[in-house]
Each structure stands twice: as structure tokens, then as C-alpha cells.
Amino acid sequence: MDDETAEIELLQQNLNKTRQISKRVTSILDSFDTRIAKLEKSILPLYTTSQILNRRRGNIDKTLEKIDDVATREEDLSAEESLILRGQTQHPPPLHLPPYSAPHPHPHRQVPPARTLMDAQRGFADMRGSWSVKCLDAQGKRLVVRAGTSEVDPLQTGREFGEWVEVILGTADEEYRLLQTLAPLTPTSSSIASSFALFLSPLLRLFNSVLSSLVALMKKNLQRYSFLALSAYESLLSQQHAFELVLSYTTDLGTGGSFASSSSSTTKGGAVVGDKSGNEILKEGLTTLRSLCLRSFPEFLADIKLAALPSAVGKGGGVNVNLDVSTKVLDLTVETVKYISKIPEVEGAVSAALLALGDGNWKMGEGIQVGQKSKAGGDGFEDGGSDNVVLEHFIHDVIQTTLTSLQTISRPPSRRPAFGAIFLLNNVTYLRAFLPSTLLSPSTSELLQSNFRTAKAGYFDSNFTPLMQAISAAPSPSSGGPTSSLVGGSKSGQVKDKFARFYELFEEVVERHRVGRLLDEEGVGRERKVVEEEVVGIVVESFRRFCVKAGGKGKNPQKYIKKTPDDIEAEIRSLF
């Protein structure tokens, strides 16, 4: 029995060892499986790549075989051609000898070598054109997509369009020189031009497609994309000469000619897209962009005028729900400042378009031209009809139209009178502070300054004149001294009423300024300080004089004076 028990224990020990060995073997196998899987993942791309490389190697080998075959045939053709040429240039044999007869070419080689090489040259140009389009197409599509997003400045999009066109022209010029270098035949203007026309046609098709997409985007919302049109027009106009030079490579004029002198390129071949020549595509693009630029000026002025109409008030221009007490700077004012501030970046295109439109014609027939008086030596404008003068006239009209619209919006029913005065002062001050002074003529600067003074006077009149009236005509102190004015019955009651009325109106002014903030925008600190000092000088000093006249500094000064002049000054300064 003990022997059997011992055998059983031995078997159990062996079984446990076997289980442990099995577990280790299993873990080792699992580790092998994991490594094999990782190895397979690592090798799979290499295997796939090697298959592609093998196919390419096979294609290359076949191509080399074909090239060797063609080269052998071409050598034979070249040898035969040289024999023919040498035979034709030898002196004629004596008359008694039989005449020289040139060998006939092989019946299977009737195509001249020059024709074959010309076809190869044209095929090369066509292939390079297709590849160039593939490289530039993504950038062109990205340009159109970025133009449709609100995050990208239209000016930046226009500049990117110009850079893209510059890349196209640079690519075309480099490819033309490469084609001249690699030409298998003796380069001639006609052979190179016809091949280069094949190269350029896909690029012109891409250029026309991208420009058409941008133009369609501008036409949908010209107010938003006006500076895209101006920037694109200026960029394309600045590269017109380079564009025409590249187009001249596709004609018999070659590098020494000017494509502008050959208006009908179709008669000489050249790059053609559909039924349009390259020159027609360029001129059509410039004309379309120019027409959009010309439209943008009167439409911008019309948008400013429409902002003051009752139907537009409340949509960013005026009153709707509780906006009759709004004193914020309008989008109209901000957009005007942005519009004028962007002009220097495309000043060339703006000036050229305004000159083409005509001085004053952007007002669509309303009134006389701004520059009529200037040509007689008045109105603050310079004489002449240069582009700078026309630009000054246009900016003057934009600012004047904006001021007129703001004055209309500041009046009832769009705004309550006191709030309307604050609103007008805020907006006029914003224009005066943020418009670039370098673009303003003396007459325009004076217009802004005059409207600022008028708005400031209207603000004082509607907000602080009632205060001044409440304490005006104060009873003079009697001969008995300053205290006697507080003692008499009727006079004392009048003084008390005047103080009460003043404090009541002052609380209304304070509350009004808490609802409608005055000059609360950043960047108008200097103007805010000027208005603050003028208000303090008018109100506080008048109130201090009234207190003295009314005997406020006599006995028991707190009887009627709830707030001292210093308190009034501190509270006024807190409003700013």
C-alpha cells in the first residue's frame, strides 16, 4: 500500500512538471505567434513594394529593348540619309558615264526621320503640360476653397491668386527654355512654337477654370469680395506683360516679338482653349475683373445709404428691439473704416478703376462731381485729374455718405434724442480716430473735424443743457450776505427746487450713460479725454458758481446740497 501511494505521489509530481512544461511551451509559442504577426506586418509593405518594383523593372526592361530597337532603326535611317545627302552634293559625273542614281529607301521606312522626331517633340510637350497641370491644379482648387471661407481675408486670396499665376508663368517660361534645349531637331520658331502651344493649352484651361470660379464667387456677393476683385485685378494687371510674353512663344513671333501686336493668335496657331486663344482668355479675364471693380464702388455707396433706410434699421444699422437706446459703433462705421484702410494695399487697381469709371460717376448721377470746384481752385482738393485726386474724391464721398447715414440713424424714431446724440458722437469719433490720415484730403479732414464738433455740441445740448437750465438765473445773494439767500421764504424755496431739479436731471444723465456708454471703444482715449474735460469744465464749474451764488457755502451747507461739486466731478469722470 505504501508503495502504491509513493507511485501515485511520483506520478502527480511528474504530472505537475508536465503541466508546467506545457505552460512554458504554450507561452513560448504565443510569443512566436506575436513575433510572426509583427514580422508579417513589417514584411507586407516591403513585399507589396517589391512587387511594384518588379513590375516597373519589367516595364523598364521592355522600354529599353524598344529604345534599342528604335535606336538601331534610326541609325540605319541616319546612315541612309547621310548617303543620300552626300550623293546629292557630289559633282555631276562626266557625260560619257551613266548618271548617278540615288538608292531608294526601304519600302517599310517611308516616314522621314524629321517627322518622327517632330511627333516625339510634340508628344513630350503635351506630356509635360499634363504633368504641370496636375502639379498646379491642387493649388488652384485650394485657392478657390479658401476664397469661399470667412476666415481668409479677400485681399490675401487675391494676392495668392497673383502668386499662383506667377508660378504658372514661371513654369511655362522654364518649360519653353527646356524645350529649346532638348529639341531633337534644329530649333526653329515654328517647330518650337507649335510644340509649346500643346504644352500651354492645358495650363490656360486651368487658369481659365480657376479664374471663372473666383469670378462666380465674387458675383454672388460683390460687397464681401470687392477687395478680392481689386487684388486679383491688380495682380493680373501687373503680370500682363509676362503673360503676353509667354503667349508669344506659341506664335511665329518667338521670344523677340510682342504678343500684343498679334491680336489674332488663332491665325498663326498658338495655344487655344476651345474656340478662344490665349490672348482672348487673358483679355476676357482682365475685362471681367475690371467690370467687377467698377461695379463695387457705386454698390458700396448704395449699401451705406441703404443702411439708413427704415427697412434696414435694426439689421445692423439701427433700431429694432431696445436698440433705440443703443449707442454702439455700427457695423456700417467699422466696415467703412476697414474698406478705406485696405485701399493702400490695392491703390493701383483702385485708382485705375476709378479713373476708368470717371470722377464722381460712382454716385450714379446724384449731384455734381466732388472735384468740380477743385479744378477752379477751391474746396480743398488739388487741381488736375490724376489718379490720386480721383481717389481722394471717392474717399471724400464715402465718408460724407457714411456721415449722412449716421445722422439719419441717430434721429427719431431710430434713436431717442439723448441716446442718438451719444450714438452719433461715438460713431463720428470712431471714424475720426481710425481712418488713415494719409488718404484724406484737407477737405475730407475738415469734414470729419466739423462733424465731430457738431456731434459733440449735440451731445452737450441733449445731455447737459437741461442741467444748466435747472441752475440758471439763480437768485443773487441779498445785501445781508450769502446766508440771507437761504433764509427768505420764496427765494429759499426756489433754490431748493433748483437743487432738487439739478440732482434729478443729473441722476438721469448718469443712468443714461450707464445704459449707453460714451466713447467706450479702444483707441479713442484721446477724444474721450477731451470730451471728459469739456463736460467737467461746463457742468462742475457752473454748479460750483451756482452753489456760491445760492449761499451753498454759508451756514448749514448740507441743507440743500446732497452732492458737492467735487462729488459731481468724480461721478462725471466715472462715466468716462
Secondary structure, DSSP 8 states (H G I E B T S, - for coil): -HHHHHHHHHHHHHHHHHHHHHHHHHHHHHHHHHHHHHHHHHHHHHHHHHHHHHHHHHHHHHHHHHHHHHHHHHHHHHHHHHHHHHHHHS----TTS---------TT--S-HHHHHHHHHHHHHHHHHHHHHHHHHHHHHHHHHHHTSTTS-HHHHHHHHHHHHHHHHHHHHHHHHHHHHH-SS---HHHHHHHHHHHHHHHHHHHHHHHHHHHHHHHH-HHHHHHHHHHHHHHHHHTHHHHHHHHHTTSTTGGGS-GGG---GGGG---EETTEEHHHHHHHHHHHHHHHHHHHHHHHHHHHHHTTSTTTTTTTSS-SSSGGG--S--HHHHHHHHHHHHGGGGHHHHHHHHHHH-TTGGGTT-S--GGGTGGGT-TT--SS--HHHHHHHHHHHHHHHHHHHHHHHHSTTTS-HHHHHHHHHHHHHHHHHHS-GGG--HHHHHHHHHHHHHHHHHHHHHHHHHHHHHTSS-----TT-GGGGGTSHHHHHHHHHHHHHHHHHHHHHHHHHHHS-SS-STT-HHHHHHHHHHHIIIIIHHHHHHHHHTTTTSSSGGGT-SS-HHHHHHHHHHT-
